[in-house]
């Protein structure tokens, strides 16, 4: 294969990623190490920000315990539907093209919803 053909295909691929990548936003999901609130009686876990900010009336805060998301999943618990619907466990991060630039070290990472110590950024 000629160098010019390889170069043309590479340029085409870059343009395709640039065009399609600006329309697709990369989602991030909550990492396993973040802390969640668990209601063992309901077999449910909640995003702390949902409990702390929304203060849902059907959640008894006194019964909640804190554990990592991984521990909650290993116990077979399920995410609270309202927490999921409101997007607490997911973050729309950035367009695919910019995300790829970030991974190549050509763009600065954006702040994310979850800290390395397991705390949530709200």
C-alpha positions in Angstrom: 0.0 0.0 0.0 1.3 3.4 -0.9 2.2 6.0 1.7 -0.3 8.4 0.1 -3.1 5.9 0.5 -2.3 5.3 4.1 -2.1 9.1 4.7 -5.4 9.6 3.0 -7.1 6.9 5.1 -5.6 8.4 8.3 -6.8 11.9 7.4 -10.3 10.5 6.6 -10.4 8.7 9.9 -9.4 11.8 11.8 -12.1 13.8 10.0 -14.7 11.1 10.7 -13.8 11.1 14.4 -13.9 14.9 14.5 -17.3 15.1 12.8 -19.0 12.2 14.6 -17.1 12.8 17.8 -18.5 16.3 18.3 -22.0 14.9 18.3 -21.5 12.1 20.7 -20.9 12.9 24.4 -18.8 10.4 26.4 -20.7 9.3 29.6 -18.9 8.5 32.8 -20.5 6.2 35.4 -19.8 6.2 39.1 -16.7 4.3 39.9 -16.8 1.3 42.3 -14.9 3.1 45.0 -17.4 5.9 45.6 -19.5 5.9 48.7 -23.3 5.3 48.7 -25.9 5.2 51.3 -27.5 1.8 51.8 -30.9 0.9 53.2 -30.5 -2.8 53.9 -34.2 -3.3 54.6 -35.1 -2.1 51.1 -32.1 -3.7 49.5 -31.4 -0.3 47.9 -28.5 2.1 47.6 -28.7 5.9 47.1 -26.4 8.6 45.8 -25.4 10.6 48.8 -26.2 13.9 47.0 -29.8 12.6 46.3 -30.4 11.9 50.0 -28.6 15.0 51.3 -30.0 17.5 48.8 -33.4 16.1 47.6 -34.2 14.7 51.1 -36.7 12.2 49.8 -39.6 11.7 52.3 -39.6 7.9 51.9 -36.0 7.5 53.0 -35.2 7.1 56.7 -31.8 8.6 57.0 -31.3 7.0 60.4 -31.4 3.6 58.8 -28.8 4.3 56.2 -25.3 3.0 56.3 -22.3 4.1 54.2 -20.3 1.7 52.0 -18.7 1.7 48.6 -20.7 1.2 45.4 -18.8 -2.1 44.8 -19.7 -3.4 48.3 -23.3 -2.5 47.7 -23.4 -4.3 44.4 -21.6 -7.4 45.8 -24.4 -7.6 48.4 -26.9 -7.7 45.6 -28.4 -4.3 46.3 -30.0 -2.2 43.6 -29.8 1.5 42.9 -32.7 3.6 43.9 -34.7 4.3 40.7 -35.1 8.0 41.5 -31.3 8.4 41.9 -30.7 6.7 38.6 -33.5 8.6 36.7 -32.1 11.9 38.0 -28.6 11.0 36.7 -26.7 10.9 40.0 -24.7 7.8 39.0 -23.8 9.1 35.5 -22.1 12.2 34.2 -22.2 13.4 30.6 -18.5 14.2 30.3 -17.4 15.7 27.0 -17.6 15.2 23.3 -15.8 12.1 22.0 -13.3 14.1 19.9 -12.2 16.1 22.9 -12.2 13.0 25.1 -9.7 11.4 22.6 -7.6 14.5 22.7 -7.6 14.3 26.5 -6.5 10.7 26.4 -3.6 11.6 24.1 -2.6 14.4 26.6 -3.6 17.2 24.3 -6.5 18.5 26.4 -6.9 19.0 30.1 -9.2 16.7 32.0 -12.5 18.2 33.2 -13.6 17.9 36.8 -15.7 14.8 37.4 -18.5 14.2 39.9 -16.5 11.7 42.0 -13.3 12.2 44.0 -10.5 9.6 44.3 -11.3 9.3 48.0 -14.8 8.1 47.4 -16.5 11.5 48.1 -19.0 13.1 45.6 -18.5 16.6 44.1 -21.8 18.4 44.6 
